[in-house]
Amino acid sequence: MSNWWDRNVVPRLIGCACTQPAVMHDRAKVVPFASGDVLELGCGAPNLDYYNRNNVRSLSGIDPSAELLARAKLALESKGMTANFIPGIAEALPFANNSFDCVVTTFTLCSVQDPQAALSEAKRVLKPGGRLLFVEHGRAPDTDAAAWQRRIEPVWKRIAGGCHLTRPVTRAISDAGFVCNAPQGHYMKRTPKWLGWVEWGEARLAD
């Protein structure tokens, strides 16, 4: 049952949730700033319209979901874009050291198996001076909202493809050895607080 749910229901659930207006509004805050050779973690996400094609020299991406990856490739074709989108996980990127100028992660770190390993891999594949652009939902700053996140998370993970509610965002990125430049956060409109806390910004490797 679990495999059937993950294969047939979760991609549709993610596709619906990740294209809500509030979510798309937050994607637009970071993706247009990608430049050079770009790697997107979770490339099944609907980010293609937000890339500035004049600034992106090459676009690569990984996604563990065959269904979401297929959708992304169809979207590439429909938009006349080319990209190296391949199956894979963020914790074991199939790319050489110092390959990218920019790594983009949007609503992805919540569902990876090991976020610290994923961030370590992002560091490895970034060129010196490279950037991590992120917009992620995670642990709410308000005590009441955070308490609800802890209560709901065990069930939520099962129905939402392993999505976690209580993972810190900016702190995790900083702990991984990045320096976050003026990170921001807010609760998304028309979204329950236990689901709606989002943080975004740009991070560079610490010296």
Contacts in CASP RR format, 6 or more apart in sequence:
PFRMAT RR
TARGET T0000
AUTHOR 0000-0000-0000
METHOD contacts of the structure
MODEL  1
MSNWWDRNVVPRLIGCACTQPAVMHDRAKVVPFASGDVLELGCGAPNLDY
YNRNNVRSLSGIDPSAELLARAKLALESKGMTANFIPGIAEALPFANNSF
DCVVTTFTLCSVQDPQAALSEAKRVLKPGGRLLFVEHGRAPDTDAAAWQR
RIEPVWKRIAGGCHLTRPVTRAISDAGFVCNAPQGHYMKRTPKWLGWVEW
GEARLAD
2 158 0 8 1.000
5 159 0 8 1.000
6 161 0 8 1.000
7 67 0 8 1.000
10 65 0 8 1.000
10 160 0 8 1.000
10 161 0 8 1.000
11 65 0 8 1.000
11 67 0 8 1.000
11 68 0 8 1.000
11 71 0 8 1.000
13 159 0 8 1.000
13 160 0 8 1.000
13 161 0 8 1.000
14 65 0 8 1.000
14 68 0 8 1.000
14 160 0 8 1.000
14 161 0 8 1.000
15 46 0 8 1.000
15 68 0 8 1.000
17 23 0 8 1.000
17 160 0 8 1.000
18 45 0 8 1.000
18 46 0 8 1.000
18 107 0 8 1.000
19 46 0 8 1.000
22 188 0 8 1.000
22 189 0 8 1.000
22 190 0 8 1.000
22 191 0 8 1.000
23 107 0 8 1.000
23 188 0 8 1.000
24 46 0 8 1.000
26 106 0 8 1.000
26 135 0 8 1.000
26 188 0 8 1.000
26 198 0 8 1.000
26 200 0 8 1.000
27 45 0 8 1.000
27 46 0 8 1.000
27 47 0 8 1.000
27 50 0 8 1.000
27 106 0 8 1.000
27 107 0 8 1.000
27 135 0 8 1.000
28 50 0 8 1.000
29 135 0 8 1.000
29 200 0 8 1.000
29 201 0 8 1.000
30 104 0 8 1.000
30 106 0 8 1.000
30 133 0 8 1.000
30 134 0 8 1.000
30 135 0 8 1.000
30 200 0 8 1.000
30 201 0 8 1.000
30 202 0 8 1.000
31 47 0 8 1.000
31 50 0 8 1.000
31 51 0 8 1.000
31 104 0 8 1.000
31 106 0 8 1.000
31 133 0 8 1.000
32 50 0 8 1.000
32 51 0 8 1.000
32 52 0 8 1.000
33 52 0 8 1.000
33 133 0 8 1.000
33 202 0 8 1.000
34 51 0 8 1.000
34 52 0 8 1.000
34 55 0 8 1.000
34 56 0 8 1.000
34 102 0 8 1.000
34 104 0 8 1.000
34 133 0 8 1.000
35 52 0 8 1.000
35 55 0 8 1.000
35 56 0 8 1.000
35 57 0 8 1.000
35 101 0 8 1.000
35 102 0 8 1.000
36 55 0 8 1.000
36 56 0 8 1.000
36 57 0 8 1.000
36 58 0 8 1.000
36 101 0 8 1.000
36 102 0 8 1.000
37 57 0 8 1.000
37 58 0 8 1.000
37 60 0 8 1.000
37 99 0 8 1.000
37 100 0 8 1.000
37 101 0 8 1.000
37 102 0 8 1.000
37 127 0 8 1.000
38 51 0 8 1.000
38 56 0 8 1.000
38 57 0 8 1.000
38 58 0 8 1.000
38 59 0 8 1.000
38 60 0 8 1.000
38 100 0 8 1.000
38 101 0 8 1.000
38 102 0 8 1.000
38 103 0 8 1.000
38 104 0 8 1.000
39 60 0 8 1.000
39 61 0 8 1.000
39 62 0 8 1.000
39 93 0 8 1.000
39 95 0 8 1.000
39 99 0 8 1.000
39 100 0 8 1.000
39 102 0 8 1.000
39 103 0 8 1.000
39 104 0 8 1.000
39 122 0 8 1.000
39 125 0 8 1.000
40 47 0 8 1.000
40 59 0 8 1.000
40 60 0 8 1.000
40 61 0 8 1.000
40 62 0 8 1.000
40 103 0 8 1.000
40 104 0 8 1.000
40 105 0 8 1.000
40 106 0 8 1.000
41 61 0 8 1.000
41 62 0 8 1.000
41 90 0 8 1.000
41 103 0 8 1.000
41 104 0 8 1.000
41 105 0 8 1.000
41 108 0 8 1.000
41 109 0 8 1.000
41 112 0 8 1.000
41 118 0 8 1.000
41 122 0 8 1.000
42 61 0 8 1.000
42 62 0 8 1.000
42 63 0 8 1.000
42 64 0 8 1.000
42 68 0 8 1.000
42 90 0 8 1.000
42 105 0 8 1.000
42 106 0 8 1.000
42 108 0 8 1.000
43 60 0 8 1.000
43 61 0 8 1.000
43 62 0 8 1.000
43 63 0 8 1.000
43 69 0 8 1.000
43 72 0 8 1.000
43 83 0 8 1.000
43 85 0 8 1.000
44 63 0 8 1.000
44 65 0 8 1.000
44 68 0 8 1.000
44 69 0 8 1.000
44 71 0 8 1.000
44 72 0 8 1.000
44 85 0 8 1.000
45 68 0 8 1.000
45 72 0 8 1.000
45 106 0 8 1.000
45 107 0 8 1.000
45 108 0 8 1.000
46 75 0 8 1.000
47 104 0 8 1.000
47 106 0 8 1.000
48 72 0 8 1.000
48 75 0 8 1.000
48 76 0 8 1.000
48 79 0 8 1.000
48 81 0 8 1.000
49 79 0 8 1.000
51 59 0 8 1.000
53 81 0 8 1.000
57 101 0 8 1.000
58 83 0 8 1.000
58 84 0 8 1.000
59 81 0 8 1.000
59 82 0 8 1.000
59 83 0 8 1.000
59 84 0 8 1.000
60 83 0 8 1.000
60 84 0 8 1.000
60 85 0 8 1.000
60 86 0 8 1.000
60 95 0 8 1.000
60 100 0 8 1.000
61 83 0 8 1.000
61 84 0 8 1.000
61 85 0 8 1.000
61 86 0 8 1.000
62 85 0 8 1.000
62 86 0 8 1.000
62 87 0 8 1.000
62 88 0 8 1.000
62 89 0 8 1.000
62 90 0 8 1.000
62 93 0 8 1.000
62 94 0 8 1.000
63 69 0 8 1.000
63 72 0 8 1.000
63 85 0 8 1.000
63 87 0 8 1.000
63 88 0 8 1.000
64 87 0 8 1.000
64 88 0 8 1.000
64 89 0 8 1.000
66 87 0 8 1.000
69 85 0 8 1.000
69 86 0 8 1.000
69 87 0 8 1.000
72 85 0 8 1.000
73 85 0 8 1.000
76 82 0 8 1.000
76 83 0 8 1.000
76 85 0 8 1.000
86 94 0 8 1.000
88 94 0 8 1.000
89 112 0 8 1.000
89 113 0 8 1.000
89 118 0 8 1.000
90 105 0 8 1.000
90 108 0 8 1.000
90 109 0 8 1.000
90 112 0 8 1.000
90 117 0 8 1.000
90 118 0 8 1.000
90 121 0 8 1.000
90 122 0 8 1.000
91 112 0 8 1.000
91 113 0 8 1.000
91 114 0 8 1.000
91 117 0 8 1.000
91 118 0 8 1.000
91 121 0 8 1.000
92 117 0 8 1.000
92 121 0 8 1.000
93 121 0 8 1.000
93 122 0 8 1.000
93 124 0 8 1.000
93 125 0 8 1.000
95 125 0 8 1.000
96 125 0 8 1.000
97 124 0 8 1.000
97 125 0 8 1.000
98 125 0 8 1.000
98 126 0 8 1.000
98 127 0 8 1.000
98 128 0 8 1.000
99 125 0 8 1.000
99 127 0 8 1.000
100 125 0 8 1.000
100 126 0 8 1.000
100 127 0 8 1.000
100 130 0 8 1.000
101 126 0 8 1.000
101 127 0 8 1.000
101 130 0 8 1.000
101 131 0 8 1.000
102 126 0 8 1.000
102 130 0 8 1.000
102 131 0 8 1.000
102 132 0 8 1.000
102 133 0 8 1.000
103 122 0 8 1.000
103 125 0 8 1.000
103 126 0 8 1.000
103 131 0 8 1.000
103 132 0 8 1.000
103 133 0 8 1.000
104 133 0 8 1.000
104 134 0 8 1.000
105 118 0 8 1.000
105 122 0 8 1.000
105 132 0 8 1.000
105 133 0 8 1.000
105 134 0 8 1.000
105 135 0 8 1.000
105 136 0 8 1.000
106 134 0 8 1.000
106 135 0 8 1.000
106 136 0 8 1.000
107 135 0 8 1.000
107 136 0 8 1.000
107 137 0 8 1.000
108 136 0 8 1.000
109 115 0 8 1.000
109 118 0 8 1.000
109 119 0 8 1.000
109 134 0 8 1.000
109 136 0 8 1.000
109 167 0 8 1.000
109 169 0 8 1.000
109 172 0 8 1.000
110 136 0 8 1.000
110 137 0 8 1.000
110 138 0 8 1.000
110 163 0 8 1.000
110 164 0 8 1.000
110 165 0 8 1.000
110 167 0 8 1.000
111 160 0 8 1.000
111 161 0 8 1.000
111 162 0 8 1.000
111 163 0 8 1.000
111 164 0 8 1.000
112 118 0 8 1.000
115 167 0 8 1.000
115 172 0 8 1.000
116 172 0 8 1.000
116 175 0 8 1.000
116 176 0 8 1.000
119 132 0 8 1.000
119 172 0 8 1.000
119 173 0 8 1.000
119 176 0 8 1.000
119 177 0 8 1.000
119 178 0 8 1.000
120 176 0 8 1.000
122 132 0 8 1.000
122 176 0 8 1.000
123 176 0 8 1.000
123 177 0 8 1.000
123 178 0 8 1.000
123 205 0 8 1.000
126 132 0 8 1.000
126 205 0 8 1.000
128 205 0 8 1.000
129 204 0 8 1.000
129 205 0 8 1.000
130 204 0 8 1.000
130 205 0 8 1.000
131 202 0 8 1.000
131 203 0 8 1.000
131 204 0 8 1.000
132 173 0 8 1.000
132 178 0 8 1.000
132 202 0 8 1.000
132 203 0 8 1.000
132 204 0 8 1.000
133 201 0 8 1.000
133 202 0 8 1.000
133 203 0 8 1.000
134 169 0 8 1.000
134 173 0 8 1.000
134 199 0 8 1.000
134 200 0 8 1.000
134 201 0 8 1.000
134 202 0 8 1.000
134 203 0 8 1.000
135 198 0 8 1.000
135 199 0 8 1.000
135 200 0 8 1.000
135 201 0 8 1.000
136 169 0 8 1.000
136 198 0 8 1.000
136 199 0 8 1.000
136 200 0 8 1.000
137 165 0 8 1.000
137 169 0 8 1.000
137 188 0 8 1.000
137 195 0 8 1.000
137 196 0 8 1.000
137 197 0 8 1.000
137 198 0 8 1.000
137 199 0 8 1.000
138 149 0 8 1.000
138 164 0 8 1.000
138 165 0 8 1.000
138 166 0 8 1.000
138 167 0 8 1.000
138 168 0 8 1.000
138 169 0 8 1.000
138 197 0 8 1.000
138 198 0 8 1.000
138 199 0 8 1.000
139 146 0 8 1.000
139 149 0 8 1.000
139 165 0 8 1.000
139 166 0 8 1.000
139 167 0 8 1.000
139 168 0 8 1.000
139 169 0 8 1.000
139 197 0 8 1.000
140 146 0 8 1.000
140 149 0 8 1.000
140 187 0 8 1.000
140 193 0 8 1.000
140 194 0 8 1.000
140 196 0 8 1.000
140 197 0 8 1.000
141 197 0 8 1.000
142 193 0 8 1.000
144 193 0 8 1.000
145 193 0 8 1.000
145 194 0 8 1.000
145 197 0 8 1.000
146 166 0 8 1.000
148 193 0 8 1.000
148 194 0 8 1.000
149 165 0 8 1.000
149 166 0 8 1.000
149 194 0 8 1.000
150 165 0 8 1.000
150 166 0 8 1.000
152 165 0 8 1.000
152 194 0 8 1.000
153 164 0 8 1.000
153 165 0 8 1.000
153 166 0 8 1.000
156 163 0 8 1.000
156 165 0 8 1.000
157 163 0 8 1.000
157 164 0 8 1.000
165 194 0 8 1.000
165 195 0 8 1.000
169 183 0 8 1.000
169 199 0 8 1.000
170 180 0 8 1.000
170 183 0 8 1.000
170 199 0 8 1.000
173 180 0 8 1.000
173 203 0 8 1.000
174 180 0 8 1.000
174 203 0 8 1.000
177 205 0 8 1.000
177 206 0 8 1.000
178 203 0 8 1.000
178 204 0 8 1.000
178 205 0 8 1.000
178 206 0 8 1.000
179 203 0 8 1.000
179 204 0 8 1.000
179 205 0 8 1.000
179 206 0 8 1.000
180 201 0 8 1.000
180 202 0 8 1.000
180 203 0 8 1.000
181 201 0 8 1.000
181 202 0 8 1.000
181 203 0 8 1.000
181 204 0 8 1.000
182 201 0 8 1.000
183 199 0 8 1.000
183 200 0 8 1.000
183 201 0 8 1.000
183 203 0 8 1.000
184 199 0 8 1.000
184 200 0 8 1.000
184 201 0 8 1.000
185 197 0 8 1.000
185 198 0 8 1.000
185 199 0 8 1.000
185 200 0 8 1.000
186 197 0 8 1.000
186 198 0 8 1.000
187 193 0 8 1.000
187 196 0 8 1.000
187 197 0 8 1.000
187 198 0 8 1.000
188 196 0 8 1.000
188 198 0 8 1.000
END
